[in-house]
Amino acid sequence: MSGSVAEPLLRARELRKSYGSVQALRGASFDIAAGEVVALIGDNGAGKSTLVKCLSGVERPDSGEILIDGRPVVLDSPTAARQLGIETAYQDLAVAPDLDPAANLFLGRELRRPGLLGALGMLDKATMRTQAAEHFARLGVTLQSLDVPIGSLSGGQRQSVAVARSVVWASRVVFLDEPTAALGVVQRERVLDVIRAVRDDGVAVVLISHNMPEVLAVADRIEVLRMGARVARFAAAEVTLEQLVGAMTGALTQEDDR
């Protein structure tokens, strides 16, 4: 059964993207409403990463349309996407290993000290540290220390900081690419709780994951990509694991009502 879609906050229509002779997207569409968790799933090579890059400003589609609140937008850089309230946590983390967790949280958004010192480029490290500790506590992110380079923390803790950075700054849409891949059981559940809390705040959450039980546990809807196009949409409460696998492999077909 197709999942019903509320009025979309973010909509992609018929996106196409090629790299030389390789067609990564073949008319891919995608929709997500405010306060909704949508899982984007598909086998390797289905086009998930390319679609996310187009919707987060990393890549420009060759054709198609991206709309925010029903208005066409051009996402020609990650900065342009961030200005529209779109944040992304990539699977490769993109953290600065030599900086501490607070500095990573404020990376690119550093606070300067008031007055002349700020004008001279001095950072307000104390305020950033205090605010970072508050954000981490609110999100349930437990770190062994806030005083050490993030590169010395465990993979799970680094992942938690990367996810927290995207969640803290996203005002409209956050893309989470395999956010629990490096986490233990307890940290994984905390990330899922964070996703639910962000959704309840009205932010749209796009979850890219190969973990089907996790997808079914946290998503409101599931959109399936195969061979560069959306082939199915499901309400998470009404779909089975077998149906998801069937849609991903092509064994189950569903009309895509764009």
N, C-alpha and C positions, 0 to 999 in steps of 0.2 A: 504494500500500500504506500502511495506517495505521501510524504510528510507535508502538512499544510504550512505555507509560508506566510508569516505576517508581513506587513509593509516593510520592504527591505531598507535597512540602513545603508548597506553596501551591496551593490549588484554588479556582476560582470556579465556581459552579453557577447557571446560568440567570439571569444578571444582566440586569436591565432598567433602562434610564435614558432618560427623555424630557426634552426641553427644550421646553415648550409642546406644540405639535403634532408636533414632530420627534422620532421615536424613534431615538435614537443606538445603543442596545443593545436587541436583541430576543431576550433569552434566551441571552446569550453565556456560554460556558463556557471554562475555561482551566485547564491543569495544568502544573506544573513540579516536578521533583524536585531535591533537593540535589545539587550537583556536576554540573549539566546546563545547557547553553546551548540555549534555545528561542527561535527567531526567530518573531516575531509579524508577519505580513505581511497585506496587503490593499490594495485601491485606496483613493484618497482618499474619505473618507466611509464607510469600511467599519466604523468604530467603534473603531479601534486606540487613538486618543488618549483616548477616553472610558473604555475598559476600563482603560488604564494609570492614569488618574486615579482610578478607583474602587479599584484595587488598591494605590494609593500614598497613599490617604487624602485626596486633593484633592476628590473628589466622593463623595457617598453614593449608591449605587444605589437605585432606587425599590423593587426587590424582588430576590430571589435570596440567595445565601449565599456567604460567603468563609470558607475554612477554612485554618488553619495547623496542620500536624501532625495533621490530622483533627479539629481543634476549631474550632467557629465563632468568629469574631472580628468586632469592629466597628471598622472603620478610619474614624473620624470626623474625622481630621485627619492631616496629614503627620507631626506629632509622634507620634501614636499608631502610625503605620506605622514610623517610625524606632525607636521603643521596642521593636518586634518585629524589628528588624534589617533593615528594608526601606528601601533608598535609591533615589533616582531622579535621573538626569541628563537634563534636558529639552533639547529641540532649541534652545530660546531661551537656553540657557546659564545664566541666573540667577546670574551672577557680579556682584560689586560692583566696578565699574570703577575706583573711586578707591583701592581697597586693593591691596596687593601680593599675589603668588601665595600666600605662606604664610598671610596673613590670610584669603584666600579659602578655602584648604584647611580652616582651623579656624573658618570662619564659623558662628556659633551654638554652637561647642564650644571657645571660647577658653580658654586656660590662664591661670590667675592666678599671680602671684608668691607664693612661700611667705610665711607669717607675716602681719604687720600690713599690709604693702603690698598683699598679695592681698586682705585683708579690706576694704581701701579701694578696691578695684577696679582695681588696677594689673595690667596684663597681662604675662605672661612671654613677651615677644616673642622673646627669644633662643632659648628652648627650642622655641617654635613654629617658628621659622625652621630650627633644626637638624633637628627631626623632619620638617618639610616637605621639606627637601632630601633626607633619607633616603628618604622615600616616593616623591618624584619620581624619584630614581635607581633605586629598586627597580622602578618601573613603566616606566622608560625614557622618562620625560617630560623633554625637553630644552628649557630656556627660555633666552632670551638674557640675562635678568637676574632675580634674585629681589628686587631693590631698587626696581623701578619699579612704578607702578600697572598693574594687569592690563589696563586699558583701552588702554595704549600698546603692548601686545603684538599679535602677528598673530592673526587669527581662529583659525588652527589651534592656536596656543599657548593661547589662551583656552579653546578646546574641550578641549584636553588637560587643563587644570587642572580644568575642570568634571567631566570623566570621572573623573579621579584622585580628586576629592573624594568622589564617590559610591562608587567602588570601595574607597577606604581605610576608609570607615565602615560599609559594608555587612557584616553578619555572617551574613545568611541569604539575602536576595534583592536583586539590583540590577537596576533597569530602565534601559536605555540607549536613548534615543530618538535615532536617526540619529547615533550617536556619531562617525562618520567623515565626516560631510557636508562639513565645512569644512577637511578635512585633505588634505595632499599625500600622495603615494604612500608615502614612508618613514614618516610619522607614522601613516598609516592602518594599515600593517602592524604598527606598534608597538602600536596600540590593539587590534588583533586578537590579538596576543600577550598583551596584558594580560587580555583576555577569557578566553583559554585558561588563563592562570595562575590567575585568580580561580576558574574552574570547578574546576581541579585542587585548590584549597584547600577545596572543598566548598560554595562559595557558588553559589546558583542565579542564572543570568544570563538576563534577558529582553532580547532584541535586537529593536528595532523599526527596520526598514530597508527602503528601496526598492531597495537594491543587491543583486540576486539572486545574482550570483557571490560576493559577500561573504558572504551568508547561507549559501550552500552550502559555503563554505570553512570557516566557523567553527561553525555550529550542529550540535547533535546531533539536534534535532527541529525541525520547522516546523509552526506552527499558522496556519491561514488564516481570516481574518474576511471576511465579505461581508454587507453590508446588516445589520450589527449582530449577527451570530451567527457562531459557529464552524462552518465548512462542511467543513473537512478537516484531517487531521493526517498528517504524513509523517515517516518517518525520513530525515534529510538524505542519508544514504549511498545511499538507494534511490529517490530522486525525481529527475526531470529538470526543467530550466527550463520546458519546455513544459507539464509537468503543473502546476507552480506557477501559471503564467499562466492555465492552463485553470481551476484552482480559484478563482483570484481573479476571473475574469470570468464564471464560471458555465458555461463550456463543458465543464468536467469536474466531475462530481458524485461525492461520496463520503459514505457514511453516517457520521454522527458518533456514534460509540459512547460516549455519555456514561457 
